[in-house]
Amino acid sequence: MNKSLDDFVADLHTRGFKLDDEAIGFIYFGKKFTGAGDQLIKMAIEATLKCQKRFDSSFYMSVLEELSGKDWKNKNEMTEHLKAKGMAI
């Protein structure tokens, strides 16, 4: 089952990635700004945390903008695209 964005953020918290209110607000700002769906937002968060080892709002927006506007079939396709762009995820 696909987790909602709220559940995903809560799950991150239980795994030790405690995002503050500012970061969570920025995540939802990015979602509204790009019109992206939850799966794409979750991928951008995951890529940000894996590459930066913390939530970096400008990096998150870069990843989100890179992934937005394309028709992705699944998470693996997004991951391969980001790796092809040089991200170590």
HTML snippet that shows the backbone in 3Dmol.js (N, CA, C, O; Angstrom):
<script src="https://3Dmol.org/build/3Dmol-min.js"></script>
<div id="view" style="width:600px;height:400px;position:relative"></div>
<script>
const pdb = `
ATOM      1  N   MET A   1       0.838  -1.187   0.000  1.00  0.00           N
ATOM      2  CA  MET A   1       0.000   0.000   0.000  1.00  0.00           C
ATOM      3  C   MET A   1       0.885   1.254   0.000  1.00  0.00           C
ATOM      4  O   MET A   1       1.914   1.300   0.675  1.00  0.00           O
ATOM      5  N   ASN A   2       0.483   2.229  -0.740  1.00  0.00           N
ATOM      6  CA  ASN A   2       1.240   3.464  -0.875  1.00  0.00           C
ATOM      7  C   ASN A   2       0.903   4.401   0.287  1.00  0.00           C
ATOM      8  O   ASN A   2      -0.260   4.745   0.496  1.00  0.00           O
ATOM      9  N   LYS A   3       1.916   4.807   1.030  1.00  0.00           N
ATOM     10  CA  LYS A   3       1.718   5.686   2.177  1.00  0.00           C
ATOM     11  C   LYS A   3       1.400   7.096   1.720  1.00  0.00           C
ATOM     12  O   LYS A   3       1.896   7.555   0.690  1.00  0.00           O
ATOM     13  N   SER A   4       0.564   7.784   2.498  1.00  0.00           N
ATOM     14  CA  SER A   4       0.330   9.199   2.237  1.00  0.00           C
ATOM     15  C   SER A   4       1.588   9.971   2.610  1.00  0.00           C
ATOM     16  O   SER A   4       2.471   9.444   3.286  1.00  0.00           O
ATOM     17  N   LEU A   5       1.663  11.202   2.171  1.00  0.00           N
ATOM     18  CA  LEU A   5       2.809  12.042   2.496  1.00  0.00           C
ATOM     19  C   LEU A   5       2.920  12.242   4.007  1.00  0.00           C
ATOM     20  O   LEU A   5       4.020  12.215   4.558  1.00  0.00           O
ATOM     21  N   ASP A   6       1.793  12.442   4.672  1.00  0.00           N
ATOM     22  CA  ASP A   6       1.801  12.602   6.135  1.00  0.00           C
ATOM     23  C   ASP A   6       2.360  11.354   6.823  1.00  0.00           C
ATOM     24  O   ASP A   6       3.165  11.460   7.748  1.00  0.00           O
ATOM     25  N   ASP A   7       1.934  10.186   6.373  1.00  0.00           N
ATOM     26  CA  ASP A   7       2.428   8.934   6.950  1.00  0.00           C
ATOM     27  C   ASP A   7       3.923   8.759   6.671  1.00  0.00           C
ATOM     28  O   ASP A   7       4.666   8.279   7.527  1.00  0.00           O
ATOM     29  N   PHE A   8       4.353   9.145   5.488  1.00  0.00           N
ATOM     30  CA  PHE A   8       5.765   9.053   5.117  1.00  0.00           C
ATOM     31  C   PHE A   8       6.626   9.916   6.035  1.00  0.00           C
ATOM     32  O   PHE A   8       7.666   9.467   6.519  1.00  0.00           O
ATOM     33  N   VAL A   9       6.191  11.161   6.275  1.00  0.00           N
ATOM     34  CA  VAL A   9       6.928  12.069   7.157  1.00  0.00           C
ATOM     35  C   VAL A   9       6.947  11.514   8.583  1.00  0.00           C
ATOM     36  O   VAL A   9       7.972  11.578   9.261  1.00  0.00           O
ATOM     37  N   ALA A  10       5.819  10.974   9.034  1.00  0.00           N
ATOM     38  CA  ALA A  10       5.764  10.378  10.372  1.00  0.00           C
ATOM     39  C   ALA A  10       6.703   9.176  10.460  1.00  0.00           C
ATOM     40  O   ALA A  10       7.359   8.978  11.483  1.00  0.00           O
ATOM     41  N   ASP A  11       6.774   8.377   9.403  1.00  0.00           N
ATOM     42  CA  ASP A  11       7.668   7.223   9.376  1.00  0.00           C
ATOM     43  C   ASP A  11       9.131   7.664   9.418  1.00  0.00           C
ATOM     44  O   ASP A  11       9.952   7.028  10.079  1.00  0.00           O
ATOM     45  N   LEU A  12       9.455   8.740   8.721  1.00  0.00           N
ATOM     46  CA  LEU A  12      10.819   9.283   8.780  1.00  0.00           C
ATOM     47  C   LEU A  12      11.179   9.654  10.216  1.00  0.00           C
ATOM     48  O   LEU A  12      12.292   9.400  10.676  1.00  0.00           O
ATOM     49  N   HIS A  13      10.226  10.256  10.908  1.00  0.00           N
ATOM     50  CA  HIS A  13      10.446  10.667  12.299  1.00  0.00           C
ATOM     51  C   HIS A  13      10.776   9.448  13.174  1.00  0.00           C
ATOM     52  O   HIS A  13      11.679   9.507  14.009  1.00  0.00           O
ATOM     53  N   THR A  14      10.053   8.364  12.980  1.00  0.00           N
ATOM     54  CA  THR A  14      10.307   7.165  13.787  1.00  0.00           C
ATOM     55  C   THR A  14      11.649   6.522  13.445  1.00  0.00           C
ATOM     56  O   THR A  14      12.218   5.793  14.258  1.00  0.00           O
ATOM     57  N   ARG A  15      12.161   6.796  12.221  1.00  0.00           N
ATOM     58  CA  ARG A  15      13.464   6.249  11.815  1.00  0.00           C
ATOM     59  C   ARG A  15      14.618   7.192  12.121  1.00  0.00           C
ATOM     60  O   ARG A  15      15.757   6.930  11.733  1.00  0.00           O
ATOM     61  N   GLY A  16      14.325   8.305  12.826  1.00  0.00           N
ATOM     62  CA  GLY A  16      15.394   9.189  13.261  1.00  0.00           C
ATOM     63  C   GLY A  16      15.573  10.465  12.461  1.00  0.00           C
ATOM     64  O   GLY A  16      16.405  11.300  12.816  1.00  0.00           O
ATOM     65  N   PHE A  17      14.811  10.635  11.389  1.00  0.00           N
ATOM     66  CA  PHE A  17      14.878  11.871  10.607  1.00  0.00           C
ATOM     67  C   PHE A  17      13.788  12.808  11.097  1.00  0.00           C
ATOM     68  O   PHE A  17      12.677  12.823  10.567  1.00  0.00           O
ATOM     69  N   LYS A  18      14.119  13.583  12.106  1.00  0.00           N
ATOM     70  CA  LYS A  18      13.139  14.465  12.725  1.00  0.00           C
ATOM     71  C   LYS A  18      13.134  15.805  12.000  1.00  0.00           C
ATOM     72  O   LYS A  18      13.990  16.659  12.229  1.00  0.00           O
ATOM     73  N   LEU A  19      12.151  15.966  11.124  1.00  0.00           N
ATOM     74  CA  LEU A  19      12.024  17.199  10.364  1.00  0.00           C
ATOM     75  C   LEU A  19      11.306  18.232  11.217  1.00  0.00           C
ATOM     76  O   LEU A  19      10.269  17.939  11.812  1.00  0.00           O
ATOM     77  N   ASP A  20      11.856  19.447  11.279  1.00  0.00           N
ATOM     78  CA  ASP A  20      11.208  20.491  12.069  1.00  0.00           C
ATOM     79  C   ASP A  20      10.029  21.081  11.281  1.00  0.00           C
ATOM     80  O   ASP A  20       9.817  20.753  10.114  1.00  0.00           O
ATOM     81  N   ASP A  21       9.275  21.952  11.944  1.00  0.00           N
ATOM     82  CA  ASP A  21       8.084  22.541  11.322  1.00  0.00           C
ATOM     83  C   ASP A  21       8.425  23.324  10.058  1.00  0.00           C
ATOM     84  O   ASP A  21       7.656  23.326   9.096  1.00  0.00           O
ATOM     85  N   GLU A  22       9.571  23.982  10.061  1.00  0.00           N
ATOM     86  CA  GLU A  22       9.983  24.748   8.888  1.00  0.00           C
ATOM     87  C   GLU A  22      10.211  23.820   7.693  1.00  0.00           C
ATOM     88  O   GLU A  22       9.780  24.123   6.580  1.00  0.00           O
ATOM     89  N   ALA A  23      10.882  22.699   7.922  1.00  0.00           N
ATOM     90  CA  ALA A  23      11.134  21.735   6.844  1.00  0.00           C
ATOM     91  C   ALA A  23       9.829  21.148   6.328  1.00  0.00           C
ATOM     92  O   ALA A  23       9.636  21.026   5.118  1.00  0.00           O
ATOM     93  N   ILE A  24       8.939  20.787   7.232  1.00  0.00           N
ATOM     94  CA  ILE A  24       7.652  20.211   6.822  1.00  0.00           C
ATOM     95  C   ILE A  24       6.846  21.242   6.040  1.00  0.00           C
ATOM     96  O   ILE A  24       6.218  20.911   5.034  1.00  0.00           O
ATOM     97  N   GLY A  25       6.863  22.491   6.500  1.00  0.00           N
ATOM     98  CA  GLY A  25       6.180  23.549   5.763  1.00  0.00           C
ATOM     99  C   GLY A  25       6.757  23.722   4.377  1.00  0.00           C
ATOM    100  O   GLY A  25       6.019  23.938   3.416  1.00  0.00           O
ATOM    101  N   PHE A  26       8.073  23.629   4.264  1.00  0.00           N
ATOM    102  CA  PHE A  26       8.722  23.778   2.968  1.00  0.00           C
ATOM    103  C   PHE A  26       8.390  22.609   2.046  1.00  0.00           C
ATOM    104  O   PHE A  26       8.241  22.793   0.838  1.00  0.00           O
ATOM    105  N   ILE A  27       8.276  21.418   2.608  1.00  0.00           N
ATOM    106  CA  ILE A  27       7.885  20.249   1.808  1.00  0.00           C
ATOM    107  C   ILE A  27       6.521  20.494   1.163  1.00  0.00           C
ATOM    108  O   ILE A  27       6.338  20.255  -0.031  1.00  0.00           O
ATOM    109  N   TYR A  28       5.570  20.971   1.960  1.00  0.00           N
ATOM    110  CA  TYR A  28       4.234  21.228   1.433  1.00  0.00           C
ATOM    111  C   TYR A  28       4.208  22.444   0.499  1.00  0.00           C
ATOM    112  O   TYR A  28       3.397  22.491  -0.426  1.00  0.00           O
ATOM    113  N   PHE A  29       5.083  23.421   0.732  1.00  0.00           N
ATOM    114  CA  PHE A  29       5.215  24.543  -0.199  1.00  0.00           C
ATOM    115  C   PHE A  29       5.672  24.018  -1.561  1.00  0.00           C
ATOM    116  O   PHE A  29       5.116  24.392  -2.594  1.00  0.00           O
ATOM    117  N   GLY A  30       6.683  23.152  -1.559  1.00  0.00           N
ATOM    118  CA  GLY A  30       7.178  22.568  -2.803  1.00  0.00           C
ATOM    119  C   GLY A  30       6.114  21.773  -3.525  1.00  0.00           C
ATOM    120  O   GLY A  30       6.025  21.802  -4.752  1.00  0.00           O
ATOM    121  N   LYS A  31       5.310  21.067  -2.757  1.00  0.00           N
ATOM    122  CA  LYS A  31       4.223  20.282  -3.346  1.00  0.00           C
ATOM    123  C   LYS A  31       3.229  21.204  -4.041  1.00  0.00           C
ATOM    124  O   LYS A  31       2.804  20.938  -5.165  1.00  0.00           O
ATOM    125  N   LYS A  32       2.864  22.282  -3.367  1.00  0.00           N
ATOM    126  CA  LYS A  32       1.905  23.223  -3.946  1.00  0.00           C
ATOM    127  C   LYS A  32       2.522  23.968  -5.131  1.00  0.00           C
ATOM    128  O   LYS A  32       1.862  24.166  -6.151  1.00  0.00           O
ATOM    129  N   PHE A  33       3.775  24.379  -5.001  1.00  0.00           N
ATOM    130  CA  PHE A  33       4.469  25.138  -6.039  1.00  0.00           C
ATOM    131  C   PHE A  33       4.578  24.344  -7.342  1.00  0.00           C
ATOM    132  O   PHE A  33       4.391  24.893  -8.427  1.00  0.00           O
ATOM    133  N   THR A  34       4.880  23.046  -7.227  1.00  0.00           N
ATOM    134  CA  THR A  34       5.073  22.218  -8.425  1.00  0.00           C
ATOM    135  C   THR A  34       3.822  21.468  -8.847  1.00  0.00           C
ATOM    136  O   THR A  34       3.729  21.000  -9.982  1.00  0.00           O
ATOM    137  N   GLY A  35       2.857  21.350  -7.939  1.00  0.00           N
ATOM    138  CA  GLY A  35       1.662  20.557  -8.248  1.00  0.00           C
ATOM    139  C   GLY A  35       1.954  19.070  -8.295  1.00  0.00           C
ATOM    140  O   GLY A  35       1.195  18.304  -8.889  1.00  0.00           O
ATOM    141  N   ALA A  36       3.044  18.657  -7.675  1.00  0.00           N
ATOM    142  CA  ALA A  36       3.477  17.259  -7.708  1.00  0.00           C
ATOM    143  C   ALA A  36       2.627  16.382  -6.798  1.00  0.00           C
ATOM    144  O   ALA A  36       2.074  16.848  -5.802  1.00  0.00           O
ATOM    145  N   GLY A  37       2.533  15.126  -7.150  1.00  0.00           N
ATOM    146  CA  GLY A  37       1.834  14.151  -6.340  1.00  0.00           C
ATOM    147  C   GLY A  37       2.713  13.646  -5.202  1.00  0.00           C
ATOM    148  O   GLY A  37       3.915  13.907  -5.162  1.00  0.00           O
ATOM    149  N   ASP A  38       2.093  12.923  -4.285  1.00  0.00           N
ATOM    150  CA  ASP A  38       2.799  12.432  -3.100  1.00  0.00           C
ATOM    151  C   ASP A  38       4.009  11.562  -3.445  1.00  0.00           C
ATOM    152  O   ASP A  38       5.053  11.683  -2.803  1.00  0.00           O
ATOM    153  N   GLN A  39       3.888  10.686  -4.449  1.00  0.00           N
ATOM    154  CA  GLN A  39       5.006   9.789  -4.775  1.00  0.00           C
ATOM    155  C   GLN A  39       6.234  10.591  -5.196  1.00  0.00           C
ATOM    156  O   GLN A  39       7.353  10.267  -4.799  1.00  0.00           O
ATOM    157  N   LEU A  40       6.034  11.620  -5.988  1.00  0.00           N
ATOM    158  CA  LEU A  40       7.152  12.435  -6.440  1.00  0.00           C
ATOM    159  C   LEU A  40       7.746  13.225  -5.276  1.00  0.00           C
ATOM    160  O   LEU A  40       8.967  13.354  -5.176  1.00  0.00           O
ATOM    161  N   ILE A  41       6.904  13.749  -4.403  1.00  0.00           N
ATOM    162  CA  ILE A  41       7.368  14.491  -3.231  1.00  0.00           C
ATOM    163  C   ILE A  41       8.193  13.579  -2.331  1.00  0.00           C
ATOM    164  O   ILE A  41       9.262  13.967  -1.859  1.00  0.00           O
ATOM    165  N   LYS A  42       7.701  12.380  -2.096  1.00  0.00           N
ATOM    166  CA  LYS A  42       8.430  11.426  -1.249  1.00  0.00           C
ATOM    167  C   LYS A  42       9.783  11.081  -1.857  1.00  0.00           C
ATOM    168  O   LYS A  42      10.766  10.939  -1.130  1.00  0.00           O
ATOM    169  N   MET A  43       9.847  10.943  -3.181  1.00  0.00           N
ATOM    170  CA  MET A  43      11.122  10.647  -3.841  1.00  0.00           C
ATOM    171  C   MET A  43      12.086  11.806  -3.664  1.00  0.00           C
ATOM    172  O   MET A  43      13.272  11.586  -3.417  1.00  0.00           O
ATOM    173  N   ALA A  44      11.600  13.043  -3.785  1.00  0.00           N
ATOM    174  CA  ALA A  44      12.459  14.215  -3.621  1.00  0.00           C
ATOM    175  C   ALA A  44      12.980  14.305  -2.188  1.00  0.00           C
ATOM    176  O   ALA A  44      14.141  14.654  -1.978  1.00  0.00           O
ATOM    177  N   ILE A  45      12.146  13.999  -1.212  1.00  0.00           N
ATOM    178  CA  ILE A  45      12.575  14.003   0.194  1.00  0.00           C
ATOM    179  C   ILE A  45      13.635  12.925   0.406  1.00  0.00           C
ATOM    180  O   ILE A  45      14.685  13.185   0.993  1.00  0.00           O
ATOM    181  N   GLU A  46      13.355  11.722  -0.070  1.00  0.00           N
ATOM    182  CA  GLU A  46      14.279  10.601   0.092  1.00  0.00           C
ATOM    183  C   GLU A  46      15.633  10.901  -0.549  1.00  0.00           C
ATOM    184  O   GLU A  46      16.675  10.648   0.056  1.00  0.00           O
ATOM    185  N   ALA A  47      15.621  11.438  -1.770  1.00  0.00           N
ATOM    186  CA  ALA A  47      16.868  11.772  -2.459  1.00  0.00           C
ATOM    187  C   ALA A  47      17.635  12.846  -1.688  1.00  0.00           C
ATOM    188  O   ALA A  47      18.858  12.779  -1.571  1.00  0.00           O
ATOM    189  N   THR A  48      16.919  13.822  -1.172  1.00  0.00           N
ATOM    190  CA  THR A  48      17.548  14.895  -0.396  1.00  0.00           C
ATOM    191  C   THR A  48      18.229  14.338   0.842  1.00  0.00           C
ATOM    192  O   THR A  48      19.381  14.667   1.121  1.00  0.00           O
ATOM    193  N   LEU A  49      17.524  13.500   1.582  1.00  0.00           N
ATOM    194  CA  LEU A  49      18.092  12.937   2.811  1.00  0.00           C
ATOM    195  C   LEU A  49      19.272  12.008   2.521  1.00  0.00           C
ATOM    196  O   LEU A  49      20.245  11.990   3.275  1.00  0.00           O
ATOM    197  N   LYS A  50      19.193  11.247   1.447  1.00  0.00           N
ATOM    198  CA  LYS A  50      20.288  10.334   1.111  1.00  0.00           C
ATOM    199  C   LYS A  50      21.529  11.090   0.638  1.00  0.00           C
ATOM    200  O   LYS A  50      22.652  10.711   0.971  1.00  0.00           O
ATOM    201  N   CYS A  51      21.333  12.139  -0.123  1.00  0.00           N
ATOM    202  CA  CYS A  51      22.480  12.886  -0.659  1.00  0.00           C
ATOM    203  C   CYS A  51      23.056  13.876   0.341  1.00  0.00           C
ATOM    204  O   CYS A  51      24.273  14.044   0.411  1.00  0.00           O
ATOM    205  N   GLN A  52      22.208  14.528   1.108  1.00  0.00           N
ATOM    206  CA  GLN A  52      22.662  15.592   1.997  1.00  0.00           C
ATOM    207  C   GLN A  52      22.794  15.151   3.453  1.00  0.00           C
ATOM    208  O   GLN A  52      23.392  15.865   4.259  1.00  0.00           O
ATOM    209  N   LYS A  53      22.252  14.002   3.798  1.00  0.00           N
ATOM    210  CA  LYS A  53      22.265  13.467   5.169  1.00  0.00           C
ATOM    211  C   LYS A  53      21.452  14.329   6.143  1.00  0.00           C
ATOM    212  O   LYS A  53      21.508  14.135   7.357  1.00  0.00           O
ATOM    213  N   ARG A  54      20.706  15.271   5.595  1.00  0.00           N
ATOM    214  CA  ARG A  54      19.795  16.132   6.358  1.00  0.00           C
ATOM    215  C   ARG A  54      18.836  16.749   5.349  1.00  0.00           C
ATOM    216  O   ARG A  54      19.032  16.613   4.141  1.00  0.00           O
ATOM    217  N   PHE A  55      17.794  17.430   5.839  1.00  0.00           N
ATOM    218  CA  PHE A  55      16.879  18.093   4.917  1.00  0.00           C
ATOM    219  C   PHE A  55      17.447  19.445   4.541  1.00  0.00           C
ATOM    220  O   PHE A  55      17.642  20.309   5.396  1.00  0.00           O
ATOM    221  N   ASP A  56      17.710  19.623   3.261  1.00  0.00           N
ATOM    222  CA  ASP A  56      18.234  20.872   2.701  1.00  0.00           C
ATOM    223  C   ASP A  56      17.170  21.385   1.731  1.00  0.00           C
ATOM    224  O   ASP A  56      16.945  20.792   0.676  1.00  0.00           O
ATOM    225  N   SER A  57      16.521  22.485   2.095  1.00  0.00           N
ATOM    226  CA  SER A  57      15.371  22.960   1.331  1.00  0.00           C
ATOM    227  C   SER A  57      15.716  23.304  -0.124  1.00  0.00           C
ATOM    228  O   SER A  57      14.921  23.014  -1.018  1.00  0.00           O
ATOM    229  N   SER A  58      16.865  23.904  -0.381  1.00  0.00           N
ATOM    230  CA  SER A  58      17.204  24.257  -1.765  1.00  0.00           C
ATOM    231  C   SER A  58      17.517  23.005  -2.592  1.00  0.00           C
ATOM    232  O   SER A  58      17.165  22.934  -3.770  1.00  0.00           O
ATOM    233  N   PHE A  59      18.173  22.026  -1.979  1.00  0.00           N
ATOM    234  CA  PHE A  59      18.448  20.773  -2.682  1.00  0.00           C
ATOM    235  C   PHE A  59      17.134  20.044  -2.983  1.00  0.00           C
ATOM    236  O   PHE A  59      16.938  19.522  -4.080  1.00  0.00           O
ATOM    237  N   TYR A  60      16.242  20.018  -1.994  1.00  0.00           N
ATOM    238  CA  TYR A  60      14.913  19.400  -2.162  1.00  0.00           C
ATOM    239  C   TYR A  60      14.185  20.023  -3.353  1.00  0.00           C
ATOM    240  O   TYR A  60      13.637  19.307  -4.191  1.00  0.00           O
ATOM    241  N   MET A  61      14.179  21.365  -3.428  1.00  0.00           N
ATOM    242  CA  MET A  61      13.482  22.035  -4.524  1.00  0.00           C
ATOM    243  C   MET A  61      14.143  21.718  -5.868  1.00  0.00           C
ATOM    244  O   MET A  61      13.450  21.573  -6.874  1.00  0.00           O
ATOM    245  N   SER A  62      15.453  21.612  -5.895  1.00  0.00           N
ATOM    246  CA  SER A  62      16.143  21.252  -7.136  1.00  0.00           C
ATOM    247  C   SER A  62      15.734  19.867  -7.612  1.00  0.00           C
ATOM    248  O   SER A  62      15.453  19.663  -8.793  1.00  0.00           O
ATOM    249  N   VAL A  63      15.704  18.923  -6.689  1.00  0.00           N
ATOM    250  CA  VAL A  63      15.295  17.556  -7.036  1.00  0.00           C
ATOM    251  C   VAL A  63      13.838  17.556  -7.482  1.00  0.00           C
ATOM    252  O   VAL A  63      13.485  16.935  -8.485  1.00  0.00           O
ATOM    253  N   LEU A  64      13.006  18.252  -6.735  1.00  0.00           N
ATOM    254  CA  LEU A  64      11.579  18.301  -7.057  1.00  0.00           C
ATOM    255  C   LEU A  64      11.345  18.903  -8.441  1.00  0.00           C
ATOM    256  O   LEU A  64      10.547  18.380  -9.219  1.00  0.00           O
ATOM    257  N   GLU A  65      12.025  19.980  -8.745  1.00  0.00           N
ATOM    258  CA  GLU A  65      11.878  20.590 -10.066  1.00  0.00           C
ATOM    259  C   GLU A  65      12.423  19.691 -11.170  1.00  0.00           C
ATOM    260  O   GLU A  65      11.879  19.664 -12.274  1.00  0.00           O
ATOM    261  N   GLU A  66      13.494  18.955 -10.881  1.00  0.00           N
ATOM    262  CA  GLU A  66      14.051  18.021 -11.864  1.00  0.00           C
ATOM    263  C   GLU A  66      13.049  16.903 -12.177  1.00  0.00           C
ATOM    264  O   GLU A  66      12.934  16.474 -13.325  1.00  0.00           O
ATOM    265  N   LEU A  67      12.338  16.441 -11.171  1.00  0.00           N
ATOM    266  CA  LEU A  67      11.407  15.331 -11.359  1.00  0.00           C
ATOM    267  C   LEU A  67      10.031  15.770 -11.855  1.00  0.00           C
ATOM    268  O   LEU A  67       9.307  14.975 -12.455  1.00  0.00           O
ATOM    269  N   SER A  68       9.674  17.004 -11.613  1.00  0.00           N
ATOM    270  CA  SER A  68       8.342  17.503 -11.986  1.00  0.00           C
ATOM    271  C   SER A  68       8.183  17.603 -13.496  1.00  0.00           C
ATOM    272  O   SER A  68       9.143  17.823 -14.234  1.00  0.00           O
ATOM    273  N   GLY A  69       6.960  17.438 -13.922  1.00  0.00           N
ATOM    274  CA  GLY A  69       6.646  17.629 -15.330  1.00  0.00           C
ATOM    275  C   GLY A  69       6.953  16.438 -16.216  1.00  0.00           C
ATOM    276  O   GLY A  69       6.776  16.504 -17.432  1.00  0.00           O
ATOM    277  N   LYS A  70       7.404  15.365 -15.624  1.00  0.00           N
ATOM    278  CA  LYS A  70       7.683  14.157 -16.409  1.00  0.00           C
ATOM    279  C   LYS A  70       6.708  13.070 -15.969  1.00  0.00           C
ATOM    280  O   LYS A  70       6.228  13.073 -14.835  1.00  0.00           O
ATOM    281  N   ASP A  71       6.429  12.162 -16.860  1.00  0.00           N
ATOM    282  CA  ASP A  71       5.490  11.078 -16.571  1.00  0.00           C
ATOM    283  C   ASP A  71       6.267   9.837 -16.145  1.00  0.00           C
ATOM    284  O   ASP A  71       6.710   9.052 -16.984  1.00  0.00           O
ATOM    285  N   TRP A  72       6.428   9.666 -14.832  1.00  0.00           N
ATOM    286  CA  TRP A  72       7.199   8.542 -14.288  1.00  0.00           C
ATOM    287  C   TRP A  72       6.293   7.335 -14.102  1.00  0.00           C
ATOM    288  O   TRP A  72       5.151   7.458 -13.660  1.00  0.00           O
ATOM    289  N   LYS A  73       6.818   6.176 -14.442  1.00  0.00           N
ATOM    290  CA  LYS A  73       6.057   4.941 -14.261  1.00  0.00           C
ATOM    291  C   LYS A  73       6.153   4.415 -12.841  1.00  0.00           C
ATOM    292  O   LYS A  73       5.195   3.854 -12.309  1.00  0.00           O
ATOM    293  N   ASN A  74       7.341   4.602 -12.218  1.00  0.00           N
ATOM    294  CA  ASN A  74       7.537   4.085 -10.864  1.00  0.00           C
ATOM    295  C   ASN A  74       8.746   4.755 -10.208  1.00  0.00           C
ATOM    296  O   ASN A  74       9.440   5.568 -10.819  1.00  0.00           O
ATOM    297  N   LYS A  75       8.971   4.393  -8.962  1.00  0.00           N
ATOM    298  CA  LYS A  75      10.073   4.965  -8.179  1.00  0.00           C
ATOM    299  C   LYS A  75      11.427   4.599  -8.783  1.00  0.00           C
ATOM    300  O   LYS A  75      12.339   5.426  -8.798  1.00  0.00           O
ATOM    301  N   ASN A  76      11.566   3.382  -9.277  1.00  0.00           N
ATOM    302  CA  ASN A  76      12.835   2.946  -9.866  1.00  0.00           C
ATOM    303  C   ASN A  76      13.228   3.819 -11.056  1.00  0.00           C
ATOM    304  O   ASN A  76      14.404   4.137 -11.234  1.00  0.00           O
ATOM    305  N   GLU A  77      12.258   4.202 -11.860  1.00  0.00           N
ATOM    306  CA  GLU A  77      12.535   5.055 -13.007  1.00  0.00           C
ATOM    307  C   GLU A  77      13.039   6.425 -12.543  1.00  0.00           C
ATOM    308  O   GLU A  77      13.961   6.979 -13.142  1.00  0.00           O
ATOM    309  N   MET A  78      12.441   6.971 -11.486  1.00  0.00           N
ATOM    310  CA  MET A  78      12.895   8.251 -10.945  1.00  0.00           C
ATOM    311  C   MET A  78      14.306   8.119 -10.373  1.00  0.00           C
ATOM    312  O   MET A  78      15.146   8.996 -10.571  1.00  0.00           O
ATOM    313  N   THR A  79      14.559   7.022  -9.665  1.00  0.00           N
ATOM    314  CA  THR A  79      15.873   6.790  -9.069  1.00  0.00           C
ATOM    315  C   THR A  79      16.942   6.710 -10.155  1.00  0.00           C
ATOM    316  O   THR A  79      18.003   7.320 -10.023  1.00  0.00           O
ATOM    317  N   GLU A  80      16.676   5.972 -11.214  1.00  0.00           N
ATOM    318  CA  GLU A  80      17.643   5.839 -12.305  1.00  0.00           C
ATOM    319  C   GLU A  80      17.900   7.183 -12.984  1.00  0.00           C
ATOM    320  O   GLU A  80      19.030   7.477 -13.373  1.00  0.00           O
ATOM    321  N   HIS A  81      16.863   7.992 -13.126  1.00  0.00           N
ATOM    322  CA  HIS A  81      17.032   9.318 -13.719  1.00  0.00           C
ATOM    323  C   HIS A  81      17.958  10.181 -12.855  1.00  0.00           C
ATOM    324  O   HIS A  81      18.859  10.843 -13.371  1.00  0.00           O
ATOM    325  N   LEU A  82      17.729  10.167 -11.543  1.00  0.00           N
ATOM    326  CA  LEU A  82      18.559  10.961 -10.632  1.00  0.00           C
ATOM    327  C   LEU A  82      20.000  10.463 -10.609  1.00  0.00           C
ATOM    328  O   LEU A  82      20.936  11.260 -10.540  1.00  0.00           O
ATOM    329  N   LYS A  83      20.178   9.151 -10.666  1.00  0.00           N
ATOM    330  CA  LYS A  83      21.536   8.599 -10.723  1.00  0.00           C
ATOM    331  C   LYS A  83      22.241   9.027 -12.010  1.00  0.00           C
ATOM    332  O   LYS A  83      23.432   9.338 -11.999  1.00  0.00           O
ATOM    333  N   ALA A  84      21.501   9.039 -13.112  1.00  0.00           N
ATOM    334  CA  ALA A  84      22.065   9.470 -14.387  1.00  0.00           C
ATOM    335  C   ALA A  84      22.477  10.944 -14.347  1.00  0.00           C
ATOM    336  O   ALA A  84      23.363  11.367 -15.090  1.00  0.00           O
ATOM    337  N   LYS A  85      21.838  11.708 -13.489  1.00  0.00           N
ATOM    338  CA  LYS A  85      22.181  13.120 -13.309  1.00  0.00           C
ATOM    339  C   LYS A  85      23.356  13.308 -12.347  1.00  0.00           C
ATOM    340  O   LYS A  85      23.801  14.430 -12.106  1.00  0.00           O
ATOM    341  N   GLY A  86      23.852  12.191 -11.800  1.00  0.00           N
ATOM    342  CA  GLY A  86      25.041  12.247 -10.951  1.00  0.00           C
ATOM    343  C   GLY A  86      24.775  12.197  -9.453  1.00  0.00           C
ATOM    344  O   GLY A  86      25.696  12.378  -8.656  1.00  0.00           O
ATOM    345  N   MET A  87      23.542  11.958  -9.063  1.00  0.00           N
ATOM    346  CA  MET A  87      23.245  11.866  -7.632  1.00  0.00           C
ATOM    347  C   MET A  87      23.578  10.488  -7.106  1.00  0.00           C
ATOM    348  O   MET A  87      23.260   9.480  -7.736  1.00  0.00           O
ATOM    349  N   ALA A  88      24.211  10.444  -5.961  1.00  0.00           N
ATOM    350  CA  ALA A  88      24.595   9.181  -5.335  1.00  0.00           C
ATOM    351  C   ALA A  88      23.481   8.748  -4.387  1.00  0.00           C
ATOM    352  O   ALA A  88      23.562   8.951  -3.175  1.00  0.00           O
ATOM    353  N   ILE A  89      22.450   8.154  -4.958  1.00  0.00           N
ATOM    354  CA  ILE A  89      21.338   7.683  -4.124  1.00  0.00           C
ATOM    355  C   ILE A  89      21.157   6.194  -4.270  1.00  0.00           C
ATOM    356  O   ILE A  89      20.269   5.615  -3.644  1.00  0.00           O
TER     357      ILE A  89
END
`;
const viewer = $3Dmol.createViewer("view");
viewer.addModel(pdb, "pdb");
viewer.setStyle({}, {cartoon: {color: "spectrum"}});
viewer.zoomTo();
viewer.render();
</script>
